[in-house]
Amino acid sequence: MGWLEAFLAGISSSALANPLLFFVVTIIATALWGDASMITLSILAIQFKIGIWTVLVGGYIGAMLGDIAWFIFGKKILPKLGRNKRFRKYYSRIIHHINEVAHSNAFVTLCLAKFLYGTRVITVFYLAERKMKLSQFIKYNAVALILWVAVMGTIGYLVAKGFTFLVYTVKNVQLALTLLIIFFVLFAMLQKKINKMLER
């Protein structure tokens, strides 16, 4: 969240209230940071009265562009990263456990990676290493991202609505932000718990 907060902090509120710029920011943020940005941008969209579809469509495009970039460059980056024993051990463990659940099915693997903490880039690297064709990756990823956008968009929208309710009902922005941070922490803990369950 630190990089995302710094990125958004560098843009003025009045600028973010512009639907076109907000759409561009959504594409960039989701390409770089994924689910955390979807939730944060959904909250901002509600606050600035920008249609949630801006976040959903922008998030889909951004995540797709980010995944394609990791897929293309992963073939060049992975051999270099593989020299690091710690990374190779982590990489092998994550892929092993995902394959235990997905049974080496590329589509199921992609779907799992969308919702498990810290596995998005690793999984894309793995599929690139398997010499999957880019066209096939895009086809599978396009469907997996629909599921991801639907789930994360819904969560973001509900959190955004709850955040708005807190601001106007409690009249205390600090309390609203505190509860929002608690949600993010619980969400991250849930993702990590699922990862640990897979590692058993």
N, C-alpha and C positions, 0 to 999 in steps of 0.2 A: 504493500500500500504506500510505502514511502515515496517511491518514484512517481506513482500516480498522483499523489497529493501535490508533489512538487510541480508536476506537469500542469495540473489544473490550477494551481496557485499562480502560475505565470500568466494566466489568461484572466482578464477582467470579467466581472460578473455581467456587465453590459454586453461584452463581446459574446459570451457564452449564451446569452439570451437570443442571439441571432440564430434562427433555425438552420441556416446553411452552414455557418461556422460550427455550430454544435454537432451537425452531422459529420463534418470533417474531423472534428476532435474525437467523436465516437469511433470512427474508423481507425484513427491512429492509436487511440487508447486500447481498444480491444485487440488490435494487432499485436500490441506489446504486452498487455497485462491480463487479458482474458476475463474470467468471471468477476473479479473484484471491480473492474472498470464498468462492467454491465450494471452491477448493482448501484455503484456510485453515480453513474450517469443517469440511471433511471430516477434516482432521487432528485438530481439537478433538473431533469426534464420536467418533473412535476412542479418543482419550485419555480421554474421559469415559464411554466405553462406551454411547454413544447410537447407536441404529440409523442406518445410512447413509441409509435412506429418509427420515429427518427432513430431511437436507440436500437430497436430490434433490427431494422434494415442495416443501419450503420454498423451495428455489432456483428451482424452476419458477414458483411463485406470485409470488415476489418479482420475478423478471426480467420476468414478464408485466405486473405492476402498474407497474413502472418504465418499461417500453417504452410502455405505454398513456399514462402521464402525459407522457412526452416527445412522443408523437404528438399529444396534445391541445394541449399548451402550445407545441409546436414551431411551429404555425401562427401563434402570436402572437410568439414569440421570434425566429424566423428573419428576419423583415423588419428587426428592430432590429439583429441580428447582421450582417445583410447590408450594413449601412452601413460596417462595418469591412472595408477592402480586404484586409487580411491574412487575415481569416477567410474572406472570399468566395473568395479565391484557393485557400486550403487546401480549402475545401468543394467547389469546382468540380473541383479536381484529383482528390480522393478519389472523388467521384461518377463522374467521367469514366472512371477506371480500373476501378471496379467494374462500370460499364455495359459496358465492353469485354469483360469476362469473362462477366457475367450477361446481356448483350444486352437490357438494360432489363426483364428478367423479375423481377417483384416478389418472388416466392418465392425465387428463386436469390439475389437481392440480399440478402434478409434472412438467408439461410443463410450467405453469405459474411461479412456484417457480424458475425455471432456469433463468428467465429473470427479476425477480423483486428484487430490492435491499433489502438485509437483510432478505430474506425469505427462503433461501435454507435449512438451518439446522432446522428451526422451522417447515417447512413442512415435513421433514423427521421424526422429532419427532412425529408429528401429525399422520402420516401414521403408525408409529410403535405403537402409542397409540390405533389406531383403530384395532389393532391386525391383520394387514395385514400380510400374509405369506411372508417370506423373498424371496422365489422363485418368487412370484407374483410381489413383489417390484422390483426385479432385472429385470424382463421381461418388466415392464412398464418403468423403469428408463433407460433401454438400448435404447429404442426408443426415449425417451425424450432427452437423451444425444446426440443422432445423430443430432437432431434439434439444440441443444445448441452448439455443436462443429461446425456445419456448419455455424451458424450465427456468433458466436464469432470468429471462425477461419477466416471467411471472413473479419470481421471488423479489426481483428488483422493484417491480411495480407495487407489490404488497408492502414492502419495506418503505417505499417512497410515500405511499398513502398513509402508512402508520406514522412516519416521520412528520408529515404535514399535520396530521391530527394532533401529535404531541406539541408541535410548535404553537398551534392556534388554541389548543385546549389548556395545556399546562402553562403556556406563556413563558416558557423557560427553555431557551435554545440550548443551554449547557446540559440540561437534563436530557433533552432530546438527543443531543450528540453523544452523551454518555451511553444511553440505551442503544443507540445505533452502533457504537463501537463494540458494546457487549455482543450485539448480534453478529458482527463480523468475526469476533473472537470465537463464538460458539460455532459459527459456520466453518471456520478454519479447523477447529478441533474435531468437528464431525468428519470433515474430509480426511484428516490425519488418522482418525480412528478406523475409518474404512480401509485406509492403506495398511494399517497394522493388522487388521483382520485378514487381509490378503497375504500378509507376510508370514502368517502362522502356518 
